[in-house]
Amino acid sequence: MFKGFLDVAPRCEVCGLDYSFADAGDGPAVFVTLIAGFLVLGAALLVDVEYEPPLWVYVVFFLPLTLLVCLGLLRPLKGVLIASQYKNKAAPGRLDVK
C-alpha cells in the first residue's frame, strides 16, 4: 500500500486496486497525537510521582520515547484509516442540486 514511509502507492502491486480514493488527511496524526500523548505523558507523570527525577531525565528518556511512539503508530493508523475508507466506500460529500 505504501511506496515510502507515508506515501500511498497509486495502485496495489498484487491486485491492481486503484488507491485514488485514499485520502486519510490529518486523521492519522490526530489519533497518533492522542494515543502518544496518553501513553508518554502518563508514563512521565508516573515516573515523576514515584521517583521525582531531575529534568534532564525527561529530556533524555521521554523525548526519544515520544518520537518512537509517534513514528511507530503513524503508518499503521494511516493504513487502518485508508482500509476503513475502502470498506465503507467513503467518498467526498456532494451537493444534490436540482
Backbone bond lengths (Angstrom), bond angles and torsions (degrees), N, CA, C in turn:
res aa  C-N    CA-C-N  psi(-1)  N-CA   C-N-CA  omega(-1)  CA-C   N-CA-C  phi
1 M - - - 1.432 - - 1.533 110.93 -
2 F 1.313 117.27 -33.70 1.463 121.06 -177.75 1.524 110.72 -105.97
3 K 1.326 116.28 142.63 1.462 120.13 175.19 1.515 111.41 -104.81
4 G 1.313 117.58 -14.20 1.453 124.20 175.01 1.514 107.25 -138.42
5 F 1.330 116.24 -155.56 1.472 117.88 179.54 1.522 110.93 -66.23
6 L 1.340 117.66 -45.77 1.460 120.74 179.69 1.524 113.85 -129.35
7 D 1.328 117.98 -1.18 1.460 120.87 179.96 1.525 110.16 -76.02
8 V 1.320 115.67 127.66 1.465 120.62 178.58 1.521 108.53 -84.51
9 A 1.320 116.29 131.13 1.465 121.50 178.39 1.531 109.26 -66.50
10 P 1.328 117.74 154.39 1.466 119.36 179.71 1.530 113.07 -67.88
11 R 1.338 116.82 -32.21 1.470 121.92 -178.66 1.522 109.96 -143.14
12 C 1.321 115.47 157.04 1.461 120.98 173.63 1.528 108.10 -73.06
13 E 1.312 116.51 134.39 1.467 120.43 -179.36 1.523 112.33 -72.37
14 V 1.323 117.81 -22.30 1.464 121.40 -176.48 1.528 111.82 -92.03
15 C 1.341 116.60 -53.65 1.471 119.18 -173.69 1.529 113.60 -106.10
16 G 1.322 118.35 -11.15 1.459 121.38 178.23 1.520 114.55 82.70
17 L 1.341 118.61 12.99 1.460 121.77 179.18 1.523 110.03 -60.51
18 D 1.324 116.02 130.59 1.462 121.99 178.94 1.526 108.71 -79.13
19 Y 1.332 116.65 123.32 1.459 121.86 -178.71 1.523 112.70 -93.20
20 S 1.319 118.15 21.31 1.461 119.71 -178.95 1.534 111.52 -66.52
21 F 1.328 117.84 -21.63 1.464 121.60 177.93 1.526 111.78 -74.27
22 A 1.320 117.76 -18.15 1.460 122.17 -171.02 1.525 111.62 -76.81
23 D 1.328 115.03 112.30 1.450 120.98 174.67 1.522 107.59 -146.03
24 A 1.316 115.45 90.32 1.459 119.87 -178.39 1.526 111.56 -77.94
25 G 1.318 117.83 -17.90 1.461 121.24 178.43 1.524 111.68 61.25
26 D 1.326 115.57 -136.44 1.461 121.44 -179.48 1.526 112.72 -93.79
27 G 1.316 117.01 4.76 1.459 120.65 -177.99 1.511 114.42 -55.51
28 P 1.349 118.78 -49.37 1.461 118.76 179.79 1.529 112.79 -61.00
29 A 1.317 117.15 -38.24 1.468 120.46 -179.47 1.525 111.04 -65.16
30 V 1.323 116.58 -37.28 1.465 120.03 178.94 1.522 110.14 -65.17
31 F 1.314 117.04 -48.24 1.461 120.14 -179.85 1.528 111.68 -64.19
32 V 1.327 116.95 -40.44 1.464 120.32 178.82 1.522 110.36 -63.47
33 T 1.319 117.18 -42.54 1.468 120.63 179.03 1.523 110.77 -61.08
34 L 1.308 116.79 -44.77 1.466 119.54 -179.07 1.531 112.04 -67.12
35 I 1.320 117.04 -45.01 1.465 120.54 -178.36 1.523 110.96 -68.16
36 A 1.332 116.91 -47.70 1.470 120.08 -179.56 1.522 110.98 -64.78
37 G 1.317 116.92 -39.63 1.462 119.64 177.63 1.515 111.36 -60.82
38 F 1.317 116.54 -43.14 1.461 120.32 178.84 1.531 111.18 -63.18
39 L 1.330 116.64 -47.96 1.465 120.37 -176.79 1.528 112.74 -68.36
40 V 1.323 116.30 -52.37 1.461 120.03 -174.32 1.525 111.14 -71.88
41 L 1.317 117.37 -44.00 1.455 119.25 179.21 1.519 111.16 -65.66
42 G 1.330 116.59 -38.65 1.457 119.65 176.13 1.521 111.95 -61.42
43 A 1.332 116.42 -42.68 1.471 120.14 177.94 1.524 110.82 -66.23
44 A 1.326 117.65 -40.55 1.464 120.89 179.77 1.530 110.89 -64.95
45 L 1.315 116.94 -41.12 1.464 119.77 178.35 1.527 111.20 -66.74
46 L 1.308 116.61 -39.14 1.462 120.09 177.63 1.528 111.23 -63.09
47 V 1.327 116.29 -44.85 1.468 120.50 178.26 1.528 110.13 -63.54
48 D 1.325 117.17 -39.75 1.459 120.63 -179.38 1.528 111.38 -64.38
49 V 1.329 116.69 -43.72 1.465 120.23 -178.67 1.529 111.09 -68.74
50 E 1.326 117.04 -40.64 1.463 120.65 -175.31 1.528 113.69 -78.64
51 Y 1.333 117.52 -41.06 1.464 120.11 -169.12 1.529 114.95 -118.78
52 E 1.319 119.25 -20.49 1.461 124.50 -176.60 1.537 112.08 47.12
53 P 1.329 117.50 59.40 1.472 119.94 -178.48 1.532 111.29 -75.78
54 P 1.333 116.84 166.37 1.469 119.64 175.77 1.529 110.92 -68.75
55 L 1.326 116.52 164.82 1.459 122.77 -174.73 1.525 113.00 -60.69
56 W 1.346 117.83 -34.97 1.461 120.03 -176.94 1.531 111.67 -63.56
57 V 1.323 118.48 -25.06 1.465 121.32 178.78 1.529 110.17 -64.76
58 Y 1.317 116.32 -38.49 1.462 119.89 179.27 1.522 111.04 -66.36
59 V 1.320 116.28 -41.23 1.467 120.33 -179.67 1.524 110.50 -67.12
60 V 1.311 117.06 -43.73 1.466 121.24 -176.13 1.529 111.78 -72.95
61 F 1.318 117.44 -36.18 1.456 119.67 -174.30 1.532 112.95 -97.45
62 F 1.325 118.22 -48.49 1.461 120.57 -170.63 1.526 114.03 -83.61
63 L 1.319 119.28 -25.22 1.460 119.85 175.30 1.530 111.78 -65.92
64 P 1.347 119.22 -49.87 1.472 118.61 174.89 1.538 112.65 -63.50
65 L 1.320 117.01 -35.51 1.466 119.84 177.99 1.526 110.76 -62.74
66 T 1.320 116.76 -40.47 1.459 120.96 177.44 1.527 110.83 -61.84
67 L 1.320 117.05 -45.91 1.464 120.89 179.10 1.526 111.41 -62.36
68 L 1.322 117.56 -43.61 1.462 121.01 179.85 1.528 111.88 -63.85
69 V 1.309 116.72 -44.16 1.470 119.80 -179.42 1.528 110.42 -65.37
70 C 1.338 116.36 -44.92 1.473 119.58 -178.39 1.521 111.66 -64.98
71 L 1.309 117.30 -48.39 1.464 119.80 -178.84 1.525 111.67 -69.57
72 G 1.324 116.52 -31.49 1.461 119.94 178.82 1.518 113.66 -70.82
73 L 1.324 117.22 -30.29 1.461 120.49 -177.73 1.526 113.84 -92.89
74 L 1.319 118.08 -20.22 1.457 120.76 -171.40 1.530 113.17 -62.94
75 R 1.298 117.68 -49.58 1.468 120.65 -177.59 1.534 112.80 -67.25
76 P 1.340 119.11 -46.87 1.470 117.77 177.91 1.531 113.49 -61.19
77 L 1.331 117.13 -39.23 1.453 118.72 179.75 1.526 112.03 -69.56
78 K 1.321 117.55 -33.04 1.460 119.92 175.08 1.525 109.50 -65.26
79 G 1.319 117.38 -41.72 1.464 121.07 176.50 1.516 112.38 -61.86
80 V 1.323 116.88 -40.33 1.466 120.85 178.98 1.528 110.39 -64.78
81 L 1.319 117.30 -43.04 1.458 119.48 -179.89 1.527 112.16 -67.23
82 I 1.317 117.59 -37.37 1.467 120.21 177.24 1.531 109.90 -68.11
83 A 1.324 117.45 -41.15 1.471 120.48 177.04 1.526 110.80 -63.21
84 S 1.321 117.22 -36.95 1.457 121.25 177.32 1.528 111.01 -66.24
85 Q 1.329 117.44 -38.42 1.462 120.38 175.80 1.523 110.75 -61.84
86 Y 1.325 116.45 -42.45 1.463 120.72 -179.36 1.531 110.63 -66.12
87 K 1.326 116.12 -46.61 1.464 120.50 -177.04 1.524 111.41 -62.74
88 N 1.321 116.81 -40.33 1.460 120.98 -176.83 1.524 113.77 -92.90
89 K 1.334 115.94 6.12 1.473 121.58 179.21 1.530 111.66 52.36
90 A 1.335 115.71 46.78 1.461 121.36 -178.77 1.527 110.09 -68.31
91 A 1.298 114.59 141.72 1.473 121.04 178.78 1.523 108.16 -144.42
92 P 1.330 117.14 158.15 1.466 119.10 176.84 1.525 110.49 -61.46
93 G 1.321 116.00 150.38 1.464 120.83 178.77 1.526 111.24 -66.18
94 R 1.305 115.97 145.37 1.464 121.25 -179.97 1.522 108.74 -132.04
95 L 1.306 115.72 142.87 1.460 120.62 176.27 1.516 109.56 -88.47
96 D 1.296 115.82 134.42 1.466 120.57 178.26 1.528 107.62 -96.47
97 V 1.317 115.41 91.48 1.464 121.48 -177.66 1.518 108.80 -92.80
98 K 1.320 116.15 127.47 1.471 120.04 -179.26 1.497 111.20 -108.97
